[in-house]
Amino acid sequence: MLFKRIENKEIETAKKLYEIWQESYIVEKELLGAVDFPPLNRLASDFMKSENDFQGLYEKKELLGVIEIAQKLNSVHLQSLVVDPNHFRKGIATKLINKVFDSYPSTTYTVETGNSNIPAKKLYESLGFKKCKVWIAEFGIEKIKYEKNEGRISKIFRLP
């Protein structure tokens, strides 16, 4: 498997991002029982305009999953995480998140998901994220925010 930064400004690449977003988020929409699900409204042109970083995990030339990273002054936000539904439950999401931990050193990492998305919640909690907020989003879905705090020194100098 190969990790690769995705150049989202290119139209063909943005179309591939759009496709994997649609495939992955339609599953989450159904899981949450949502009527309106904003991630599905994102267009290829929206990916091209984004200033966030996109990291992909590939096997040969097949894109298995993508993580979108929003770097902030004192934190890193996992903006989106999508996995091709043909590759669910294969550890792709875990590998992508660990790639962020290794490539984007920070003292604080945050992520949000639907509160009914049990697989995502279990994943984040297994990686050390702690619940910090639950609310009803403007589109009617109960969301949960997680945060993981790490000291920069422990991030750089990991003990065996």
Secondary structure, DSSP 8 states (H G I E B T S, - for coil): -EEEE--TTSHHHHHHHHHHHHHHHHHHHHHHT-S--GGGG--HHHHHH--SEEEEEEETTEEEEEEEEEE-SS-EEEEEEEE-GGGTTSSHHHHHHHHHHHHS--SEEEEEEETT-HHHHHHHHHTT-EEEEEEE-TTS-EEEEEEEE--HHHHHS---
